[in-house]
Amino acid sequence: METPTEAVLEIKPGRYQHYKNLPYRVIGTARHSETMELLVVYQSLYETTGVDPSSKTTGMLWVRPARMFAENVLVDGKPVPRFRRLGD
């Protein structure tokens, strides 16, 4: 898969849908303190199970490298965005 360069990444805060149809809200971007890699900070908008399977929560925070967040993945042999912006 082709990965976008950091210079062309513009990941806006708002609602996004993962290619597996799960909803998320992007809070913003951040830099890794050691590598300066651009990361996306986002929150699940569905109930998730944490480290302890008995604890379910909505709103779990996640981070992912921005390049990975913005890349396409293959679904049924076709490239689709890993995350698709839905709006604010």
Contacts in CASP RR format, 6 or more apart in sequence:
PFRMAT RR
TARGET T0000
AUTHOR 0000-0000-0000
METHOD contacts of the structure
MODEL  1
METPTEAVLEIKPGRYQHYKNLPYRVIGTARHSETMELLVVYQSLYETTG
VDPSSKTTGMLWVRPARMFAENVLVDGKPVPRFRRLGD
1 71 0 8 1.000
1 72 0 8 1.000
1 73 0 8 1.000
1 74 0 8 1.000
1 79 0 8 1.000
2 71 0 8 1.000
2 72 0 8 1.000
3 67 0 8 1.000
3 68 0 8 1.000
3 70 0 8 1.000
3 71 0 8 1.000
4 67 0 8 1.000
4 70 0 8 1.000
4 71 0 8 1.000
5 67 0 8 1.000
6 38 0 8 1.000
6 66 0 8 1.000
6 67 0 8 1.000
9 38 0 8 1.000
9 66 0 8 1.000
9 67 0 8 1.000
9 70 0 8 1.000
11 26 0 8 1.000
11 28 0 8 1.000
11 29 0 8 1.000
11 40 0 8 1.000
11 66 0 8 1.000
11 69 0 8 1.000
11 70 0 8 1.000
12 26 0 8 1.000
12 85 0 8 1.000
13 25 0 8 1.000
13 26 0 8 1.000
13 27 0 8 1.000
13 28 0 8 1.000
13 88 0 8 1.000
14 25 0 8 1.000
14 26 0 8 1.000
14 85 0 8 1.000
14 86 0 8 1.000
14 87 0 8 1.000
14 88 0 8 1.000
15 23 0 8 1.000
15 24 0 8 1.000
15 25 0 8 1.000
15 26 0 8 1.000
15 45 0 8 1.000
15 85 0 8 1.000
15 86 0 8 1.000
15 87 0 8 1.000
15 88 0 8 1.000
16 23 0 8 1.000
16 24 0 8 1.000
16 25 0 8 1.000
16 26 0 8 1.000
16 42 0 8 1.000
16 83 0 8 1.000
16 84 0 8 1.000
16 85 0 8 1.000
16 86 0 8 1.000
17 23 0 8 1.000
17 24 0 8 1.000
17 83 0 8 1.000
17 84 0 8 1.000
17 86 0 8 1.000
18 24 0 8 1.000
18 82 0 8 1.000
18 83 0 8 1.000
19 73 0 8 1.000
19 75 0 8 1.000
19 80 0 8 1.000
19 81 0 8 1.000
19 82 0 8 1.000
19 83 0 8 1.000
19 84 0 8 1.000
22 44 0 8 1.000
22 46 0 8 1.000
23 44 0 8 1.000
23 45 0 8 1.000
23 46 0 8 1.000
23 86 0 8 1.000
24 42 0 8 1.000
24 43 0 8 1.000
24 44 0 8 1.000
24 45 0 8 1.000
24 62 0 8 1.000
24 83 0 8 1.000
25 42 0 8 1.000
25 43 0 8 1.000
25 45 0 8 1.000
26 40 0 8 1.000
26 41 0 8 1.000
26 42 0 8 1.000
26 83 0 8 1.000
27 41 0 8 1.000
27 42 0 8 1.000
27 43 0 8 1.000
27 61 0 8 1.000
28 40 0 8 1.000
28 41 0 8 1.000
28 42 0 8 1.000
29 38 0 8 1.000
29 39 0 8 1.000
29 40 0 8 1.000
29 41 0 8 1.000
29 66 0 8 1.000
30 38 0 8 1.000
30 39 0 8 1.000
30 41 0 8 1.000
30 63 0 8 1.000
31 37 0 8 1.000
31 38 0 8 1.000
31 39 0 8 1.000
32 39 0 8 1.000
37 65 0 8 1.000
37 66 0 8 1.000
38 65 0 8 1.000
38 66 0 8 1.000
38 67 0 8 1.000
39 63 0 8 1.000
39 64 0 8 1.000
39 65 0 8 1.000
39 66 0 8 1.000
40 63 0 8 1.000
40 64 0 8 1.000
40 65 0 8 1.000
40 66 0 8 1.000
40 69 0 8 1.000
41 61 0 8 1.000
41 62 0 8 1.000
41 63 0 8 1.000
42 61 0 8 1.000
42 62 0 8 1.000
42 63 0 8 1.000
42 64 0 8 1.000
42 69 0 8 1.000
43 59 0 8 1.000
43 60 0 8 1.000
43 61 0 8 1.000
43 62 0 8 1.000
44 58 0 8 1.000
44 59 0 8 1.000
44 60 0 8 1.000
44 62 0 8 1.000
45 58 0 8 1.000
45 59 0 8 1.000
46 58 0 8 1.000
47 56 0 8 1.000
47 57 0 8 1.000
47 58 0 8 1.000
48 56 0 8 1.000
48 57 0 8 1.000
48 58 0 8 1.000
48 59 0 8 1.000
48 60 0 8 1.000
49 55 0 8 1.000
49 56 0 8 1.000
50 56 0 8 1.000
50 57 0 8 1.000
50 60 0 8 1.000
68 82 0 8 1.000
69 82 0 8 1.000
69 83 0 8 1.000
70 81 0 8 1.000
70 82 0 8 1.000
70 83 0 8 1.000
71 81 0 8 1.000
71 82 0 8 1.000
72 79 0 8 1.000
72 80 0 8 1.000
72 81 0 8 1.000
72 82 0 8 1.000
73 79 0 8 1.000
73 80 0 8 1.000
73 81 0 8 1.000
73 82 0 8 1.000
74 80 0 8 1.000
END
